[in-house]
Every structure is written in structure tokens, then in C-alpha cells.
């Protein structure tokens, strides 16, 4: 399991109704090792992304968005990225962001430890933890 790294502004964005995690379209942005996200980033334009030529959709599907006993859990379907028609540029970081929000506000990122390259026909799965949830709020 890769660690969840929260973007600091995500907390304020939740409090100010920027996110509706149950219905907004969440998406993944990919960055290489030289362009790491940091906790002070706030929106997609703060990132330097790789080229997405030859890569499948980066849209994330929400399974559930609910609270139980005062703890909220967002559960997402694992995202399978597939290279097709050529290789995909190296990436190390997968950044979860809200594509519905006006400024494409960032939520969190996942660090895979080193750059990964997908050759044509190869896939990579981003595991959002279907049991524990992609994120929880208590």
C-alpha cells in the first residue's frame, strides 16, 4: 500500500464547499520525480504533469461516500492506467484532484518511490483501498 499524502488546502476546500466528494468527478494527475507535488500546492495548475499521450482515461469512479458513527469514508474504484499505441512518460506521483471544482483543486498524492514507465500494452493499478477507503474524516 502506498501512503496517502494530504494536500493542506484540501481541509479548507472541504469547509468552504469546494468539494462534493460523493458526486464530483475525481481524476488522477501524474508527475515525475523531478516535479514532486508538495503539501502547499492547491490546484492542478500548481503541478508539472507528464504527457498523457498513449494513456487511458484518468477518471476515478466513486464507489461510496458516506459516514458511519461520525466517521466519513470515501471509497474509490481502483484505477487501471493502460499504455496503448506507445509508451507513457515516466511518473512517480499520482495526484488525486477534483476535476469538477472550478480550479481543479488537489486532494492528495501517492508516492511510488521511483519513476515508473509503462510500455505499450502494460498497465499500472492505483489501489485506493476498497476496505479502508481512499480517505477518511473523523
TORROBA-358207 format. One record per residue (C-alpha): residue in one letter; x, y, z. Coordinates in steps of 0.001 Angstrom, whole numbers, plus 500000, padded with zeros to 6 digits. Example, Ala and Ser with C-alpha at 12.3 -4.5 7.8 and 13.67 -1.06 7.14 Angstrom:
<atoms>
atom resn a, u 512300, v 495500, w 507800 $
atom resn s, u 513670, v 498940, w 507140 $
</atoms>
This chain:
<atoms>
atom resn x, u 500000, v 500000, w 500000 $
atom resn x, u 501295, v 503438, w 499054 $
atom resn x, u 500890, v 506206, w 501630 $
atom resn x, u 498206, v 508875, w 501265 $
atom resn x, u 499718, v 512395, w 501440 $
atom resn x, u 497106, v 515086, w 502080 $
atom resn x, u 497276, v 518457, w 500346 $
atom resn x, u 496920, v 521034, w 503153 $
atom resn x, u 494378, v 523244, w 501352 $
atom resn x, u 492039, v 520247, w 500958 $
atom resn x, u 490775, v 520758, w 504521 $
atom resn x, u 489790, v 524383, w 503871 $
atom resn x, u 488294, v 523496, w 500489 $
atom resn x, u 486030, v 520938, w 502217 $
atom resn x, u 484916, v 523502, w 504798 $
atom resn x, u 484172, v 526061, w 502086 $
atom resn x, u 482061, v 523722, w 499917 $
atom resn x, u 484548, v 523369, w 497063 $
atom resn x, u 484240, v 519564, w 497062 $
atom resn x, u 481247, v 517268, w 496871 $
atom resn x, u 483178, v 514020, w 497065 $
atom resn x, u 480060, v 511937, w 496547 $
atom resn x, u 479262, v 513365, w 493112 $
atom resn x, u 482178, v 515398, w 491719 $
atom resn x, u 484432, v 513850, w 489063 $
atom resn x, u 487750, v 512965, w 490659 $
atom resn x, u 490770, v 512402, w 488448 $
atom resn x, u 494455, v 511479, w 488636 $
atom resn x, u 497331, v 513685, w 487506 $
atom resn x, u 500784, v 512140, w 487088 $
atom resn x, u 504119, v 513840, w 487869 $
atom resn x, u 507686, v 512624, w 487534 $
atom resn x, u 510355, v 512570, w 490258 $
atom resn x, u 511715, v 515985, w 489230 $
atom resn x, u 508280, v 517595, w 489720 $
atom resn x, u 507044, v 516287, w 493049 $
atom resn x, u 503792, v 517645, w 494496 $
atom resn x, u 504073, v 519364, w 497876 $
atom resn x, u 501560, v 519935, w 500689 $
atom resn x, u 501393, v 523645, w 499785 $
atom resn x, u 500077, v 523025, w 496260 $
atom resn x, u 496388, v 523879, w 495923 $
atom resn x, u 495239, v 523340, w 492350 $
atom resn x, u 496137, v 521393, w 489230 $
atom resn x, u 497939, v 524362, w 487657 $
atom resn x, u 500499, v 524153, w 490508 $
atom resn x, u 501730, v 520808, w 489126 $
atom resn x, u 504021, v 519928, w 486236 $
atom resn x, u 502378, v 516881, w 484693 $
atom resn x, u 503735, v 514259, w 482316 $
atom resn x, u 502392, v 513883, w 478782 $
atom resn x, u 499290, v 511694, w 478685 $
atom resn x, u 499774, v 510609, w 475073 $
atom resn x, u 499149, v 506846, w 474842 $
atom resn x, u 497467, v 506665, w 478275 $
atom resn x, u 493941, v 505510, w 479082 $
atom resn x, u 491401, v 507599, w 480997 $
atom resn x, u 492487, v 509005, w 484358 $
atom resn x, u 488896, v 509433, w 485636 $
atom resn x, u 488274, v 507883, w 489037 $
atom resn x, u 484973, v 506205, w 489919 $
atom resn x, u 483444, v 506702, w 493371 $
atom resn x, u 482004, v 503563, w 494986 $
atom resn x, u 480629, v 505228, w 498111 $
atom resn x, u 480751, v 508473, w 500036 $
atom resn x, u 479190, v 508021, w 503457 $
atom resn x, u 479622, v 508375, w 507194 $
atom resn x, u 479016, v 505861, w 509917 $
atom resn x, u 479316, v 506617, w 513625 $
atom resn x, u 480712, v 510066, w 512875 $
atom resn x, u 483487, v 508879, w 510552 $
atom resn x, u 483249, v 509691, w 506845 $
atom resn x, u 484797, v 507308, w 504316 $
atom resn x, u 485333, v 507870, w 500590 $
atom resn x, u 485682, v 504610, w 498702 $
atom resn x, u 487015, v 504685, w 495144 $
atom resn x, u 487354, v 502016, w 492457 $
atom resn x, u 490983, v 501098, w 491775 $
atom resn x, u 492161, v 502920, w 488647 $
atom resn x, u 493918, v 500891, w 485967 $
atom resn x, u 496118, v 503023, w 483716 $
atom resn x, u 496850, v 501366, w 480359 $
atom resn x, u 499512, v 502363, w 477826 $
atom resn x, u 498332, v 501920, w 474246 $
atom resn x, u 499997, v 502864, w 470958 $
atom resn x, u 503329, v 503712, w 472605 $
atom resn x, u 504982, v 504115, w 475966 $
atom resn x, u 503901, v 506540, w 478681 $
atom resn x, u 506408, v 509049, w 480064 $
atom resn x, u 507939, v 508177, w 483440 $
atom resn x, u 505901, v 509121, w 486521 $
atom resn x, u 506423, v 508716, w 490258 $
atom resn x, u 503473, v 510570, w 491790 $
atom resn x, u 499737, v 510058, w 491306 $
atom resn x, u 497826, v 513150, w 492432 $
atom resn x, u 494104, v 512919, w 493184 $
atom resn x, u 492208, v 516083, w 492257 $
atom resn x, u 488654, v 517319, w 491783 $
atom resn x, u 488041, v 517854, w 488062 $
atom resn x, u 484559, v 519298, w 488734 $
atom resn x, u 485801, v 522084, w 491026 $
atom resn x, u 486405, v 525427, w 489294 $
atom resn x, u 490181, v 525401, w 489867 $
atom resn x, u 490721, v 521621, w 489776 $
atom resn x, u 491578, v 521613, w 493495 $
atom resn x, u 494022, v 518998, w 494700 $
atom resn x, u 493151, v 516425, w 497372 $
atom resn x, u 496175, v 514176, w 497935 $
atom resn x, u 499062, v 512399, w 496286 $
atom resn x, u 500630, v 508966, w 496339 $
atom resn x, u 504406, v 508448, w 496030 $
atom resn x, u 505518, v 505236, w 494301 $
atom resn x, u 509168, v 505647, w 495343 $
atom resn x, u 510756, v 505926, w 491889 $
atom resn x, u 509792, v 506799, w 488331 $
atom resn x, u 507696, v 504186, w 486531 $
atom resn x, u 507407, v 503866, w 482747 $
atom resn x, u 504630, v 501993, w 481004 $
atom resn x, u 505467, v 500320, w 477690 $
atom resn x, u 502663, v 499934, w 475169 $
atom resn x, u 500296, v 497216, w 476362 $
atom resn x, u 501390, v 497490, w 480006 $
atom resn x, u 499116, v 498632, w 482800 $
atom resn x, u 499512, v 500092, w 486256 $
atom resn x, u 496879, v 499925, w 489003 $
atom resn x, u 496338, v 502672, w 491552 $
atom resn x, u 494935, v 500859, w 494607 $
atom resn x, u 492561, v 503097, w 496565 $
atom resn x, u 491985, v 500590, w 499424 $
atom resn x, u 488434, v 499363, w 498973 $
atom resn x, u 488185, v 498345, w 502643 $
atom resn x, u 489729, v 501285, w 504497 $
atom resn x, u 488700, v 503837, w 501897 $
atom resn x, u 490757, v 506270, w 499835 $
atom resn x, u 490338, v 508747, w 502698 $
atom resn x, u 488518, v 509027, w 505994 $
atom resn x, u 487472, v 512022, w 508081 $
atom resn x, u 486668, v 511735, w 511764 $
</atoms>
